[in-house]
Amino acid sequence: EGITGVKAENVPNKQLKNLIIEYFDIPKEYYETTRYYYNYVDLNEDGSDEIFVVVSGPYTSGTGGSSALWVVENAGKLHVNQDFTLVNTPIIVSDTITNGVHDLVVPYYGGGAESQYSILKCNDGEYTRVADGTKVKTLEGITGKAIIANDLITELEAGIMGLNLLDE
């Protein structure tokens, strides 16, 4: 309640794909098994959308979650503003703003962690790490927009597997 969901974009983004490959130094043999899910979102309320992308696969994920990037555009080129680990979807872009930037709420589980949520606040232009965020058991009282809100299990069963690094 108080949270609307938005599915990930389904159009390959060549510049984003190339940034992911370069940033994580992903070998070619992992391109097919590496998936990325992204949404455009204005996290810092500057009137311009950034990209939040979750990158999953054997090269970028572990038992606690996947890797993610907060990507900004500058002079027509994409740049990584911050990277994340232990990210699970959906990511809630909270209506709560700290230091001019929306808080993020991510599911936190796996790797032996109790199933809960981690609230990430931005300080000096960078979010708290997922493992260090404020942990809450429920989403009670949290409002905002859930991005990358796809039902990944249902999609996987239907043969929909997100964008991979071979997609043009």
N, C-alpha and C positions, 0 to 999 in steps of 0.2 A: 504494500500500500504506500502510495506517495513516490513510487519509483516506476518510470516508464522504460521500456526496453527498446533498443535499436540493434538490428542485426548488423553484422560486419558488411563492409562494402564487398561486392562480388566481382568487381572489375579489376584485373591486374594493374598494378601501378609499377611501371618499369623502373622509374627513378627510385622508388621505395625498395623494390626488389634488389636493385644493384647496391643500394646503401646497406641493406641487410647482409648481403653476401660479403661486402667489403668490411663492414663493422665487426661481424662475428668470424670473419675469415673462414667461411664455410667451403669445404672442399666440394668439387663438382659431383663426386659420388653421393653426396647428401642432398643435392638439389631436389630430387624427386620426392624424398621423404620429409623434407622441411616445408612446413605450411606456415602461411602468415595470414593473420586476420587483422583488419584495421578499420578504424573509423576516424572521420574528421571531427575535431572537437576543439572549442576555444577554452583551454584550461586556464589561461592567465587573463581572461576577460579583456584582451586588447583589441577585440573586434576582428581578429584573424584566426582562422582555424589552424590548429596544429594537427599532427597525426599521432594517434596512439596505436601502436602495432604490437600484437603478441605473436611471437615466433616459436613454433613448436615442432618437435621432431627429435630424433635420437642425438643430434649434435647440439641442440640448444635447450633441451629439457631434462629434468630429472624427476625423482619421486615427489618432490615438493612443488613442482609446477614448471612453468616455461619461462623463457626470457621475454622481455618486452622493451620497447623503446618509446620515448617521448621525442617526436621528431618535429623540428621547426623548419620553415623555409626562410632563406635569406638570399636575396639577390637571385631568385629563381632556382636556387640549389637547396636540396634537403640536407639537414645536419642533425646529428643526434644531440638532443639537449640533455637527456639522461637515459641511462639503461637501468633495467630492473631484472631481478631474478625471483624465483618462487611465485610467479604470477599465475593465477587461475582465473577463468572467466565465469560470469561477466564482471567487468570492472564498473563500479558505480562512480559516476562523476557526481559528487555530492553537491547539493545546493549551498552547503557551508563553504565559505571562502576564508582561507587563512593566508595572511600576507599577500593578498591580491590574487591568489590562485585557488581553484576549487580543490577541496580535499578529495582523495580517491579512497574507495572502500573495496578491498579485494578479498575473495574467499581465501582462507588460509588453512591448509590441511596437507596431508601427505608427509612423507619423510618422518613419520612418527608424531607429527603435531596433531593436537586435538582439533577437530573441525570447528572453525570459528571465522571471524572476519578481522582484517587488519585495516585500520584507518591510517592513511598516509597523509601527512600535512607537509606543505611546502615551506621551507625556510631557506633564505638566501638563494632562491632560484632552484632549489633541489628538494625533491620529496624524500621523506624518511624511507629507509629500506623496508621491505615488506616484513621481514623478521623482527624489525624494531618498532613497527607501528603499534598504535594503541589497539589492543585486542578487545573485541566485543563478541558476545555469543549470538546476538540476533541483530536484525536490521531495524528493530523498533526505534521509531523517532528519526530515522534517516530518510531524507527525500532527495531526489535527483534523477539522473538519467543513467540507466545501465547500458554501456556500450559493449559491443561484441557479445550480444545477448542471444547468440544462436544456441539452439539445442544441439550441441556438437555430437552427442551420442546418437540421437535420432537421425541427424544428417549423415553421419558416418554409415549407419545401417542402410540409408537410402543411396549410398554411393557418392554423397556430396562431401568432399574432403577439404574444403577451403582452397586457397590459392597456393600453388607450390612454386618453387624457384625456377621451374622450367616454363611456367606460364608467361606468355608474352602479352 
